[in-house]
Amino acid sequence: MRIATAHGPAEITLDEPAGPRFWLVLTHGSNGGVQAPDLLAVREVALGLGGAVARVLQPFRVAGRRMPGSPARQDAAWLEIIGALRGRVGDRPLIQGGRSNGARVACRTAREAGAAGVLALAFPLHPPRRPEVSRADELRGAGTEVLVVNGDRDPFGVPDAADAAHVTVLPGERHELSKDPAAVGAAVEPWLRRWAGLGHGAAAQTG
C-alpha cells in the first residue's frame, strides 16, 4: 500500500494476520530497503508471535534518493505514516523501529507517535571515526523503552548500557547485521513476547 505524506508517498509492505496481538512498524537505513536481512529476521519473529508487521519504504527512498535529507522532514513524514496506520493498530501496542538511520527516526518520533517501545537495530551512535559526535541523546530521549541490537564491530559505535533499556551486542557483526540474521531475531524475540502477551522477558545482554 502507499501512504501520501507532505514529503512524498511512502510504500508499506504489510503482513497483517487476523486479530494481531501487536503492531511492529519497521524501516530501513539511509541507503537501504525493507529487504535488509535483519529486518526480515525480526519480521519473521514478530509474525511467529502473532504480531502484524509493516515495513516502511520512506518517501526519500521511493523517490530514488540515497540520503534522507532534513531530520525534521523525515520525522514529519514518519508521523504522517504512523497516523495513517493508526486505524489498523487500534488499541494494540505499537512498536516502531528500524535499522541505522531508521532507528534514529523511530527514537526521535516515539513520544509523538505514542509508541509502546522502540527497536533500534545497528543504532549509529556516532559517524565513523568521530566518537565525539554522539547521538546517545536520541536513545535517551525516546520517552519509552528502547531495545538496541548492535554488532561489536560496528564502525558507527555501540551504545552504552545506560543509553537504553536493553542493549544487546552481537559478536562478529558489523553495521549490516547480516552475518547471522537469526541471531538478531533471537535477540529481539524475548522483548517482543511481552507485547504479544506471552510473558515478560528481556533480550539477553552481551558484550
HUURTA-V701759 format. One record per helix or strand of 3 or more residues. SS is the DSSP state (H for helix, E for strand). FROM is the first residue (numbers start at 0). TO is the last residue. Records with the same first field share a line. If there is no record, write none. Layout:
BEGIN
SS = FROM-TO, FROM-TO
END
This chain:
BEGIN
E = 9-14, 21-26, 51-56, 92-98, 116-120, 144-150, 165-169
H = 36-47, 58-61, 70-88, 100-112, 135-139, 160-162, 180-194
END
